[in-house]
Amino acid sequence: MLVLLLTAAALGCSAVYPEVQTPVRPLDRRQVEPPPKEVVWIQFKGANVPAQTRDGRKWGGDLGGSAPDPYAELFLNGRLLLKTPAQSGTLNPTWPNGPAGNFRLSEGDRFRVELWDSGTLHDLPIGIKDIGGLTEDIESAGEAGVECDTGARVRIAFEPAHGRIGLGFHYELRIGEVFVTRVYEESPAGRAGIKPGDQILALEGKPVASLKPVEVQSILNTPHTDGLAMTIQHPHGQSLSLSLKEGAIYPLFSEIGNLR
């Protein structure tokens, strides 16, 4: 056993350090940074499926059921953005467990909606529609009703970004060292220029090297409405002192996944 331990040490086995997230809380009524206009929260809200298939047959009979098992897909510039699970046996799916989140959009983006019936052997198309980009009417209403080529109708929510409150980064606790591992783009940390790979050198004027891991977590877990004094060092060597104040976080779907 001793030989094995010495061999492992000689080979330089890397240690695994825990990744910790700074606290995130629901938005409250405090004045916070408004969501960026280009970041939009999107979710499928439901659909109305015609009583007949695209080729004029009823959903029962030789299709093996009384109603379809619909699911919806939303594409942005040809790339799949959201896909709901199939909802069994209904002409009016609502997909209560469907995905939702914040997405960064650009002028000129184009959407495509596809509605499908999930089948055992293969899926059948119910309706398809290219809807172009967002319009002022959609943005003010917060929802788009999309009528597909077959008369199927899909409802999609387009709302200002949903948010949380916090500092907006994850970090890795090492022995006497702390490194930033992830940063939400639309967060106080992201807006302050903190990047993954940055090393936190000091918190509230105390060198991290002199703090125990539990002390580091305690400082970062404390609400900092007036600002947290930090000194960080970028990987290329430049150090920066800043005061990081809790504020709005608008995490993107690519960063956090589902966000209600």
CORURHU-V998116 format. One line per field, one symbol per residue. ss: DSSP state (@ for helix, = for strand, . for the rest). phi: phi as a letter, one per 40 degrees, with the letter a starting at -180 (. if undefined). psi: psi as a letter, one per 40 degrees, with the letter a starting at -180 (. if undefined). Layout:
BEGIN
ss: ???
phi: ???
psi: ???
END
This chain:
BEGIN
ss: .@@@@@@@@@........===..===............==========...=.....=..@@@......=======..=====...=............=====......=======......=========...@@@@@@.=====.....========...===..======..=======....@@@@.......=====..==@@@..@@@@@@@@@......======.....======..===..=@@@@....
phi: .ccccccccccgdccbbccbccdbbccbcccbccccccbbcbacbiabcdcbcccgccccgccgacacbcbbbbbbfgbcbbacccbcfacbcbfcbccaicbcbbcgcbbbbbbbbcbccacbcbabacbgccbccccccgabbbcccbgcbbbbcbbddcbbbicgababcbcgabbcbabcdcadccccgcbdgcbccabfgbcdccbcdcccccccccdbcbhbcbbbbcdchcbababbbdacbbccdccbgcac
psi: ddddddddddefhiihiihhhiihiiiaeihihiiidehhhhhhdaihhieiideeiidabeeeieiigiiiihihfehhdihiihhhfiegiegdeiiiahihiiheihihhhhihhiddiihhdiihheaaiiddddddeihhhhideeihhhhhhiihiiihadfiiihhaheihhhdihhdgiddddeehiheihhdihfehhddeiiddddddddehhgdeihhihihideehihhihhhiahhghidedeahh.
END
